[in-house]
Amino acid sequence: MNQPISDTFALQLQQRRADLIAQIRAQRGGKLGRAQATSDPHDEQSGDWTQLHAERDMTLALGEREAAELAAIDAALKRVAAGDYGLCIDCGVEIPAARLHANPIALRCLGCQDELEHARGTAAHPSL
């Protein structure tokens, strides 16, 4: 992928990273840690433990998803810096720009991604 196009995707990735960090901070009320964000003394006093635990589980799951997305963005930015952003990690072909615009953290071309998903599906369902 040529440098101007890589730079465009790098800007898109950096903006998505900044937006995600802002979203995480807003959801957690500033710079709270995960433990503080999942602890609400008012909910504990209400006695509705089922709802409290469900909300905590949801908060933790969202936090894990957001952490995984941040890690994927950081990895994509490293690929930009290394000069191999936009190349499929399996076959080495250039990932089409349209795919990268839709999913700038994509690691694989559509063919390799389909093969991976099919292999995972088959492994999860041996009868298929």
N, C-alpha and C positions, 0 to 999 in steps of 0.2 A: 504494500500500500504506500502511495507516495506521501511525502511529509505534510503538505497542506491538508490533505484529507485526514491524516492521523491527528494533526493539530486540531482539526474541527471536532473529531470524536473525543480528543482529550479534554477540550473545553466542555463538551456535553457531559462527559463523565465527572469532571470536577464540579460542575453545577449540580448534577444529580447527587453527588456526595455531600455538598454543602446543604442542599435541600433536605436530604435524609437526616443529617445531623441536627438541623433546625427542627425538623419534625419530631425527632426523638426527644430533644430537649423540651419542646412544647408539651409533648404528651406526659413528660415526667415532671413538669413544673419547674423547669430550669436545669440545673446541673446535678440533679439527684442521681444517686446510684440505683442499680437494679433493686437492691434490698429495700431501700427507702421508698422507691416507687411502688413496690408491691405491698407496702405496709400502710394501712389506714386505720388509725385507732378508733375513728368513728364507726367504721364498719364492724370492728371487733366488738364494740359495745352494743350494737344492734342485735347481736345473737344469731344473725342469719349466716351461719358458717358455710352452708352449701354455696350460697351466692358469693361469699367472700372468697372461698377457695376457687370457684370457677373464674372469678375476675382475676385472681392472682395467676392462675394457670394461663389465662388468655394474655395477660401482660407479659409473662415470661416467654410464651410462644412468640408473641410479636417481637419481643426483644431479640430472641434468637434469630428470627427471620431477618430483622433489620441488621443484626450483626453479620449475618451471612451475606447480605446484600452489600454491606460496606466492604467486607473482605473481597467480594467479587469485583467491586469497583476499583479497589486498590490494586488488585491483581491485573486488571485491565490497564490501569495507568502505568504499571510496571512494564507491561507488554508494549505500550506506546513508547516508553522511554528506551526499551531494548530494541525497538524497531521491528518487532514481530506481531504487532497488533493487527488484527484482521486476517491472520492466517489460521486455518483450522489446525488444532493441536493434534488431530489424528492423521489427516492426510496431507496437510501442508498447503492445500489450495487456498486461494484468497476467498474469504467470506464476502458475499455480495454486500455492497454498501446499503442496500435496502434492508437487509437482515440486521446489519449493525445499527442502522437508524432505529429500527423497531426494538432491538435488544443490544445495546452497546456493550454488554458484558458477555456476549455470545463467545463461546470457546470453539465451536464447531460449525462447519458448513451444514446445510440442511440434510444432505445425504448421510453424513456421519452422525448427526444428531438423531435422525430417524433410526439408524442402525443401533445406536446406543439404547434408545428407548424401547425398541423392539426386543433387544437382548435382555433388558431389565424386565420387560413384561413377560417374556418367555421364562426367565429364571424364577420370577415370582409365581408364575402359573405354568408348571412343567407340562400340563396336559395340553397347552396351546401349541 
